[in-house]
Amino acid sequence: MTHKVTLIPGDGVGPEIMAVARRVIEASGVSVTWEVVEAGEAVIPEYGTPLPERVLESIRTNRVALKGPLTTPVGRGFRSVNVTLRQELDLYANVRPARSLPGIRSRYQDIDLIVVRENTEDLYAGIEHWCGRDAAESIKLITRPASERIVRFAFELARREGRCKVTAVHKANIMKCTDGLFLECARKVAGEYPDIDFEEWIVDAMAMKLVQAPENFDVLVMPNLYGDILSDLCAGLVGGLGVAPGANIGDEAAVFEPVHGSAPKYAGQNKVNPLAAVLSGVMMLRHLGEAEAADRIMRGVTAVLTKGETLTYDLGGTAGTAEMGEAIIREM
Ligand code: NAD
C-alpha cells in the first residue's frame, strides 16, 4: 500500500533534518508519496501568510503530515503558525515521548515517559491584548470538553500501550477556576479507567520530581503551556531536543514533528541532529500501521547510537546532519 503524506520542510534547520527523515523513511521499504508544501517565513512574500490555505487543504486530504519546525517571531510579528495549524485542524493531543536511547550520555538510562499535552487552548492559544501602553492581558481559556477529551486520550493511550499510571499536572491551588476545571475533568475521566492508576501533581513540584525521580512517572497529561515547558524538560532527561520526537493528533488528521524549533543559528550548516525528525517519522509509520518499517529504522538508529562513530555535536560527535542520516540508513 502506498501512503500519501504531506511534507512541510519548515524554516531554519527544517529542510536539512526533514530531507534526512524522508530518505530514512524511503529506505525503510515503506511506500510513500510525498506532497511537499511550503509554510513559514519564506512563503510570506508569495502568499501573504506563513500558512497558505493549500497547506491546510493538503493535510486535510492526506490526513497525515510530517512537518519541520516553523519560526515564530518573539514579542512581535505574525501569530504562531504551529498554534494556528493545531487549532485549524483540531489536532487536540500533543504526544511527546521521552525514552532513553542506547549510547546517549544523559542523567538517566531508563526513562520511558509520555507527555500528553492539550494542544488547542490555555494561555498558549495566545488570546491577549494590550490595556493601554503599560499593561497587557492574556486569557487562560480552559473548557470542560477539551479537558475531558485530552485526559480520555491519555488514558486510552495508557491502556493501548499497557502502561500503569496517568498523572494529571495542574496549578489548581492558585488558578482555582481554570486549572480547577481541568483537574475536576481529570478526576472524573480517571474514574472511567479503574485498571489504570491515577495521581495528580502541582506543576512546580512536578518539575522538581521529574528531575529527581523521573522513573516514578509513566503517562503525564496537562494543559497546553505546562506541556510545552515540561516536555522540553523531559527531552533534557534523555539527551536533549535533538532526540525528542512529537505528534499532534486529532480525529481527522495527525501531524508529526520534532519537539525542537527551527534553531536558526544552525540553519544551512549541516550540523544539527536529525534524530528528532527521524523519530517523528517512526511515530508516523506506527500511526500508519507500518510497524515493520518503524522497527527497521529503530534498528538503524540503535546501531548508530551504540557504535557512537557518527554522531552530531549535541551527542558529543562531529558528524553532520546528512552523514548521521546516511549512517542510519547503512545500519538499517
Ligand atoms: P530551538 O528548539 O529551535 O533551539 C534551541 C536550541 O536547542 C538550539 O540552539 C540548539 O542548541 C538546540 N537544538 C534544537 N534542535 C536541535 C537539533 N535538532 N540538534 C541539536 N541541537 C538542537 O528553540 P528556539 O531557539 O527557542 O526557537 C527557534 C524558533 O523555533 C522560534 O521561532 C520558535 O518559535 C520556533 N519553534 C518552533 C517549534 C515548532 O515548529 N514546532 C517548536 C519550538 C520552537
Boltz pocket constraint, residues with backbone or C-beta under 6 A from the ligand:
constraints:
  - pocket:
      binder: B
      contacts: [[A, 68], [A, 69], [A, 70], [A, 71], [A, 72], [A, 73], [A, 82], [A, 241], [A, 242], [A, 257], [A, 258], [A, 259], [A, 260], [A, 261], [A, 262], [A, 263], [A, 264], [A, 265], [A, 271], [A, 272], [A, 273], [A, 274], [A, 276], [A, 314]]
      max_distance: 6.0
